[in-house]
Amino acid sequence: MDPRHKDRISVVQELFGQTFTTQPTLHEKTRKVLENLENINNIIQKFAPKFPIDKIAKVDIAILQLAVYEMTIEKKEPPKVIINEAVELAREMGGEKTYSFVNAVLGKIYGKSV
């Protein structure tokens, strides 16, 4: 398994855990996502207005938060790579339709930022 994929899984798990209780974070990327969480959540809410943040499944929101951070703040990889990786994480970790939801939201964000 690609080490970047493993790191993303760990970050998603840490973000998921943070929704229940404050925990020490292991990854620098998790800390950076949390530092920018208000801005990230505003972006998600803007592009998924029918789904309030607190009503989105916790694992789904963790995947979206990581991907939005990587697309809009970190910008180290092409957006299509980030979206593909987020969809893959959604297939592995999310519900039956998570991957299509993640793909739709990130596709809208990508479409507006191009």
N, C-alpha and C positions, 0 to 999 in steps of 0.2 A: 504494500500500500504506500502511496506517495506520502512523504513526510508532511507536506503542506495539508493534505487531506486529513491526516491524523491530528495536526494542530487545530484545524478548523473544527473537527469533532470535539476536541477538548474545550475550545472556546465556546462552542454552542452549549456544551454540557455545563460549563461554568455560568454562562448567561442564564440558562434554564434554572440552575440552582439559586442564583441571585434573586429570582422572582419569589422564592419562598422565604429566604433568610439571608442576611448579609454573611458572606463567607470570604475567607481570604482568597484572593485570586492568584492563580499560578502563572498565567500568561500576560505578558505586557499588552498584547492586543485586546484581551478582555478588559483590562483597566482603561485602555483608550476608548473602547466602545462605551463603557460605563461613564466616562468623562463627557462623552458627546451624546449621551442617551436622549436627552430632551430634543436636541436637533434631529437625531436619527428617527425618533418616534414621530416627530412632526412631519418628516418626509414620508414615512410609512402612512400616516394618517391622511396626508394630502392625496396620495395615490391609491389608497384603499378606503375611501370615505364611508363606504357602507359597513365597514368593519371596525368598530371602536377597538383601540389597542387592548383594553382590558377584556375584550370578548374573543380575541384571537387566541388560539391554543398556545400555551406557553412555549412549546418546542418550536412552533411555527414562527412566533415572534422572535425567538432567539436566533433562528436561521436568518430571518429578514434583517434583524439588527446587525448581525455580522456582515451580511452582504451589502447592506446600505452603507455601513462604515467603510468597507473596502472600495465600494464604487464612488462614494462622494467625498471621502476624507483622505483615506490612505492612497488610493489611485496608483498602486504598484503593478496591477495586472489589468489587462483589457477587460472592459465590462462584460463582454460575452463569456469570457473565461469564468468570471466571478458568478455570473448568472448560472452557467452550466454547473459549477461546483455547488451552488446553493440548491439547485434542483436535485442534484445527486444526494446531497445531505437530506433533503426533504423526503426523497424516496426511501432512504435508509432509516431515518429517525421519526418521520412524521406519519400522519394518518394517510388514509387511502387517497385523498384528494389534495393533500398538502403540496405536492410537487407542482400541480397546476396552479394553485393559488400563489405560491412563491414565484413561479415563472411569470404569471400575469402581473403581479405587483412590480417585480423587478424590470420586466419588459416595459412597463409604463414609465418607470423612472429613467431607464436607459433611453427611451424614445424622446423624453423631454430634455435630456442632457446632451444629446448628440448635436 
